[in-house]
Amino acid sequence: MSDACGSCPSASSCTTGSCPTQPEKTKAQQASNIKNVIAVMSGKGGVGKSSVTSMLAVSLIRQGFKVGILDADITGPSIPRIFGLKDKANMNEVGVIPGETSHGIKVMSLNLMIPNEDDPVIWRGSIITQLVQQFWTDVVWGELDYLLIDLPPGTGDVPITVMQSLPVSGVVIVTSPQQLAGMIVRKAINMVKKYDATLYGLVENMAYVACPQCEEQIEIFGKPHGEEEAAQNEIPYLGQLPIDPVLATMSDLGKIEDYESANFTQIARNLAEVIQKIQK
């Protein structure tokens, strides 16, 4: 009998060892083994969530982990462009084969399936959420230590589907110093709490920009308060990130894996440490 049977009212009389209400695993799921599923979430757009997701993946793979990214931002996918992926996803008798970056990060995104990356996705929510579920059930992810899910901003259909349908291990929240962003990020945090998901921590992006001449930190969006926000919500503070024009340039060129950042490296290490402590 599996651990999932504990909440089943028929558990005491069950002789099958599996719950009949649970769908059978697809061939793709049987060929995959994902240890940690991490949703990367923001309350609003424009805080650099996809950049944080991408650099977390790069930093984790540099530490020797096997990493994938599920691009769940269906109407605004940016992950393939950030990594310079141009080849379309393929299929075999098992399922969909995700794209793979030059450093070995596996990526699944709608932009790897449509003819032109500039084609608009004019779909209603039900179709979008069904596709996100298929990215989980029909993609051959193989062996992964971490699967990062780049969620669209807000608390709508896709985040709800991911929280309800996917085995999310935990959530990383991305915010920025503006007071408006802080107010909206609390909505995202409260949503995660409603689904009893684990909050792995908060990352504050765009905290400052460093002057290229004197290296003074200029807080153009106001005083950073990510650490205070994390403390008030009783979640780990993973760190802050500056605005870096080099990162924007490397992302536009599809060469984010060549970008070096001590900040991202430390945040990835903090994240791995938080996960290890929770799982002990």
C-alpha angles and dihedrals in degrees: 000000000000126000089248090066093072094088095045115108090216095051095109093055098035116118100174098074092224134076114252091212091063113088117238116258116261121236089257092054091048088054092050134075115186117180100188130022111195123186115207108208141178132185093224139016126259099048095108098256095152091048090051091048091050096047092045087056091048093048093048094049090049087058089058100262125135107241140186135180124215106199102213094169090100100172094042108030114172106157097093092052092048090055096038094243113164106155115097122241115265133213134218134175091285102048146280117336110219124225118261128215124224090263094048104262110148114225133190118185137149088243087068089059107042122080096241127024090220093059110116120239105224100179135137121242097261093059092045094051091047090055092050089053090050090052084062101039102034104037120092100226095166119193113353133167091195134019110189116202114207102209125198114250121273135028101285138119101312098048089046091050092048093049093047102037109029127065094246110188093193147326133248114205120211121200141155134223099265114111090229090056090049092053093049095044089060087061089057092047092050091049091054090050091051089059091047091237121155116256106218093187151286130276120198110210128192090024093152145334121239117229107241092219105042102012091231111160109240114198099209095169095046133268113332113245102170094118090051091047091052092049093050090052092043095237130127118272107226097185146268132278131206129227103262121185089198091062090051091050094047090048092051089051093048091241102114090132088068092055116107122207129163088196093059092044091054093046091052090050091048090050093050090049092050091051093048092051093049093048095050 
